[in-house]
Amino acid sequence: MRKALIVGVNYYASGHSLHGCVSDAQRMATALERHGDGNVNFDVRLQTAGTKANQVLKGDLKDALIDLFANDSETALFFFAGHGHINASGGYILSSDSTRPDDGVTMDEILNLANKSPAKNKVIILDSCHSGLAGSLPSAGGAAVLQEGLTILTASTKDQYATEKDGEGVFTSLFVDALNGAAADLRGEITPGSIYAHIDQSLGSWEQRPIFKTNVKMFVSLRKIQPRITTEEFRRLTEFFPSQGATFKLDPSFEPSDQGRTPDMPEADPENTRAFAILQKFNRVNLVVPIDAPHMWHAAMLSKSCGLTALGAHYRRLVERNRI
């Protein structure tokens, strides 16, 4: 069971309202509800506040947080887009009915609920100003205090504002792009680590800086998309390259087309052309490169070889160790 509480607050009864938080929450919910193949991913509870008639109240938000982290789900994920505040006593996320900047749900409350949760994996994602304080307790001198299984990703440091662009949160837009495939590995898995790497690379040194805190033994996959290489294809790596550092000899019989074929060359062999199609697919995702030839076609027609890249050698080891 995978649960996600997604909250976006535009409307505030006191103080200025925001514009893109509701749409940010909706886009996050859409991305998390299903995997790329349409199968169910997270069971999402969406709370949004767009108008006075549709508010997210502090009591309701607290109750939903308690419910989210109450049981032993496989993954419990919390996303919040809205106002955040920080003062000498700690950090806050603000609900619609917050009457002053420190009248919200404290980051310490969220951290305590997550730390005590029996859920196997806990993920907290905050797109709010000063959210980088999340996970740090004043009683610990500002040090991060995360129990095993907890990951926190925030839009900015504790001293920064979370910005919007074109009506969307900059952090959330990059996060959703990552979930939609920009942060997927070759197997189609998207983890908090790969999402953070995508966001980190996308934001410059002078922009808001995302924060990533985690205490896990293994990253949980937050979403899966169609893999670029199938499991069956991956497993052929050890067939083509039976040992680390091995190369695979090619010849014109691997090339299916007659382009460039001379009378002295062997004809295309169906079994070889099927194997060559997989090797070319490996080449397109940087697992395999031709040796002493500019392209795989040249390697075949000139009877050259191909070999594994560093990335290809990594995936070959995973196959050899039965990790794929």
N, C-alpha and C positions, 0 to 999 in steps of 0.2 A: 504494500500500500504506500503510495506516494501522495502527500498532501501539500498543497500550496495555498497560502493566504496572500492575496494580491490586493494592495490598498493604494488608491490614488486620490489625493485630496486637492481640489482646486478651490472650493468654497471655504472661507473662514468668516465666522460671524464677527470676530474682532481682528483687526489688522487686514492687510491687503491680501486679496485672493490671488491664486496662481492660474495658469492657463493650460499647460500641457500635461499635468500630472494624471488626469483621468484617462486621457488617450494613451499615456505611457503605460498605465496599469492595464488597460484593455489590450494593448499590443503584447505586453508581457504575458498576460493570461492566455492569449491566443497562441503564442509561441510555445508555452509550456503544456497546454492541454493535450496535445498529441505529438507523436513522433512524426518524422518526415514521411513515413509510409502510411500515416493515418491512424495507426494504433494508439490507444489511450496511453498517455504518459502520466501527468499529474491530475489528481482530482482537485480542481481549482475552486476556491471560494473567493469571489471578487467583491470588494467593497469600494465604492467610489462616491465622491461628493462633488457634484458639479454645480449645484444650486442650493439655495436656502431650504428648498423642499426635499432635498436629497443629501443629507449630511452623514458624515462618519463621526459618531460620538465617541468620546474617550472611553466610556464604560463598555460600549459595544466592541471597540477595538481591543480593549484588555481581555474581554471575554473570549474573543476570537483567537487571540494569542495564546491564552491558556488552553483552549481547545486544540489548537494546532500542535502544541508541544506536549499534550497530555499523554499520548499513548505511544506504543512501540512501533510506529510506522517505519518503513524502510528509509524514507526521506521526508523531512518536514522543512518546507521552504517558506520564508517570509520575505515579501517585497513591499517596500513603502516608497512612494513618491509624494512629496509634500514639503511643508516647512519643517526645518530643523532648527534647534537652538542650543547654545552652549553657555554655561556660566561656571562659576567657581565650584559648584556642587556637582556638575556633571552635564550630560547631554540629554536632549529631549527630541522626540518626534511629536508633531502637533496635530491633534484632531480638529475637526471643524468647530467644536465648541470650546476650544482653548481660549481663555480670557486674557492671558498674558503669555509671554514667550516661554516661561518655565512651567506653564500649566498644561503639560502633555504627558505622554507615556515616556518614562525615563528609559534611556538606553541600558541602564543597570537592570531594570525590571525585565527587559527583553533578554538581556544576557543571562540573567539568573534562570529564567524559564527555559532557555535553550540549554544551558549547562546542566540543568537537573532533568532534562527530558530523557525518557527511555528510548526515544527514536534513535535509530542507528546512525543516521546522518542528519545534521542540522545545518541549514544554509540561510544566512541573513543577508539581504541585499537592500541597501539604503541609497536612494537618490534624493538626498536632502542636504542642505547646508550643514557644514561641520560634522558630517556623519562619520568622518574618520576616527572620531573618539570612540565609536562603538567597539566593545570588546575590552576596553580599558577601564579598570575600576579605580576611583580616587584612593581607596584604601590600599591599593597596591602600588601607589606612587605613579600612576599612569601607565603601568605595564599592562600588556594584554593578558587576560586571564580566560583562556579558552579550554574547556574540557575536551577530551578526545571525541572526535566526530563532528566538531563544529567548524564551520567556515563562514567568514564575513567578507563581503565585498561592498565597498562604499564608493560613492561618486567623487569624493574629495577628502582632503585631510581635515583634521579638526579645526584648522584655521582658515579654511577656504569655503567659498560659496559654490553651490552646485548650479551650473548655468543651463539655460535653455537656448535653443537655436531653431528658428522656424517653427515655434510652437511645440517643440519636443525637447525632452531632457537629453543633453548631449551624452551623458553616461548611459541612460536607458536605451537610446537609439543604437549605440554601439553594442550594448548587451544583447538586444534583440537581433541585430545583424549577426552576432556571434552564434546565437541559438539557431538562427536560420541557415547556418552552414559555414559562416566565415571562420569559425574556430574549430571546425570538425577535423579530426584526424582521418587517415586513409580508411579506417574502418567505420567512419561515420559517427564516432563518439565525440560528444562535446562535454567537457568537464569544467569545473570552476577555474582550474589552472589555465586551460586553453582560452577561456573567456577573458580572464584577466590579461593574459599575454596579448590578445587581440586589442583590448581597450588600451593597455599600456602603450603599445606601438602606435596607436592611432592619435594619442594626445601628446602634444609637445611639452617641452620642459617649462614653458611659460604659461601653460594652461592648467586647469584644475587637474590634480593628480589623484587617480584612483588608488584606493588602499585595499590590500589583500592580506587577510589574517587567517591562518588555518592551523588546526591541530588534528591531522588525519593520518592514518596509515596508508590509505589508498583513496584516490579521488573517486567520487561518485560521478556517474554520467548523468547530466541533467537533461539531455535530449539526444536522440539518435536520428541521423538522416541516412538517406541512401548511400551506402559505402561506395567509394570510387573503385575499390578492389574487393571482390567477393572473398569469402572465407576459402572457398575451393581454389580460387586463383592464388591466394596467398600461400596456401599449402604446397603449391607447385614450386615455390622458391627453392626448397631443399631438393626437389627433383632436378631442376635446371642447374642448381649450384650445390652439389652434394657436400661440399666442404667450404669452410670460410676461405675466401680468397680465390675460389675456383672461377673459371671463366666458361662460357658456353660458346662452342664453335658453330658458326653459321656458314651457309653456302647458298647458292641461288635457288635451291629446291625449297627454301623457306619463304621466298617471295612469291605471292600468288599471281601478281600481274606479269605480263610479258614485256613490259616496258624495259628497255635496256638489255633484254636477254639476247645473247648471241647463240649461234648453232652449237657451239662447243659446251654450253652450259647445261646442266641437268634441268629437266622440267620441274615445274612446281609439284610438290608432294603434299597431298591433302593433310596428312598427319603433321607434317612439318609446318605447313601454313597455319594450322590451328595453334600450334605451339608459338609460332612467330607472332600471331595476333596478341597472345597474352604477354609476350616479351615486349612488344611495342606498347601495350597498355602500361606495363611496368615502367617503360622509358618515359611515358608522358607524365607520370607522377614522381619521377626522379628516383626510382628504385634501381633502374638499370641504365647503363650507358654503353654505346658502341665503343669499341677499342680500335684506335687508329683509323677511324672513319667518322665523317661529319654527322651522319644520320644512320639509323638502323637499316634503312633500305640499302645504303652503300655497304654497310657491314655484311649484309647477306649477299649482295651481288658481287662483292670483292672477296668473298670467303674469309671474312674477318671474324672476330669474336665479340661478345658483349660481356660485361661484368657488372657486379653490384656496386652501387654507390655506398657511402657510409650509412645513409638511411635504409637502403636495401639490405645491407648487412645486419642492421638492427632488426628489421622485420624478419629476416631469415632466422636469426637467433630466437626470436619469439616463436616461430613455427617449430624450430628444432626442440625447444623446451616445452612444447605443447601449450603455449600461451595463446595461440591462435588455432 
